[in-house]
Amino acid sequence: MSIFKRGKYFYYLFYINGKKYRGSCRTTDRNLAKAVENSVRGDIVRKKFELPIERNIEFSTAWNDYIKNLNNSTDTIRGKISQLKHFLPIFGNKNLASITLSDIKRYQLQRKLETMAMEKNRGKRESEISFKTINNEINTLSNFFNYAIENEFLQVNPAAKIKKLNELKRVKTLSDEQIYKLIGSFKSKHIKNLISFLIFTGCRKGEALNLKWEDIDLQNGIISIKATKTKEDRRIPISNILKELLSNMERTSEYVFARNGRRIKHFYKSFYSACLKLGLKDFHIHDLRHVFASKMVMNGTSLYITGELLGHKTPNMTKRYSHLIPETLKKAVNDVWNINFKQS
């Protein structure tokens, strides 16, 4: 038998011209393991006769392996799985090696037309429509193809050169009064602490929910954020108000934000109920990052430092807050020249 399981993964074993070939298929899926074995066998034969190497793995099969090996949060994986309903009709039965840049462009165009045909977008110009969802889908495809390359299912990423569509960057923020009202509107002290933390640090929701007490150094005033969206660790200084918040919190779990000893996973209902009561329309959890960033910039913090605190990978990601700088400069000038000056 050319495929067998040992421990967690399947392995292949076969002979060609009396020579033994054995190795790991690096998958727990039998069907994918058979596909890998066929590909390896074919590659060896092609190499022997100096023929080009090809893969014979379908998109759907490789996708299942990709999802199984993801180390992201449950929400992220659930989001990628939901995107599959758009991918399967186009790529599902295709051989990975047969998918080209043109195929990805056609997919992008099809999704763009579908988005423009939505009732809320009818009659709008392209510049007035956000195509962020489509960009996220293309980004997922690109990550998937990179995974396929790493696992030798594919040689080239067909989605690597796709240009992004217009996203209409939204920057929603709150006044000081609205911040106090929002924090004070939560009955649960656990959710109140979590919302306060998000506002005071600018952390992403997933970063906060995965934060452990061992990552917090109150003595030196530093929070270590690990396994971030950008795959890079970063350190956040603890402000006085944040130190007071963290010092008064109970430690019932290894996770900072826990309830009844268990890590908090979802708080959507509480958050959106609070926003509804306060009349905050179209305000999302991620907008709490914008609240933090806006406060920083409007109080004179540079875009560079703000971007570092937010964990932005490139300066362009922080430029969305540049429109706040003129007011900051005006305030700075007024503060400097806040003296009684009599003209002679």
Buried (B, 14 or more C-beta within 10 A) or exposed (E): EBBEEEEEEBBBEBEEEEEEBEEBBBBBBEBBBBBBBBBBBBBBEEEEEEEEEBBBBBBBBBBBBBBEEEEBBEEBBEEBEEBBEBBEEBBEEBBBBBBEBEBBBEBBEBBBEEBBEEEEBEEEEEEEBBBBEBBBBBEBBBBBBBBBBEBBBBEEBBBEEBEEBBBEEEBBBBEEEBBEBBBEBBEEEBBBBBBBBBBBBBBBBBBBBBBBBEBBEEEEBEBBBEEBEEEEEBEBEBEEEBBEBBEEBEEEBEBBBBBEEEBBEEBEEBBBEBBEEBEBEEBBBEBBBBBBBBBBBBEEBEBEEBBBBBBBEEEEBBEBBEEBBEEBEEEEEEEEEEEEEEEE
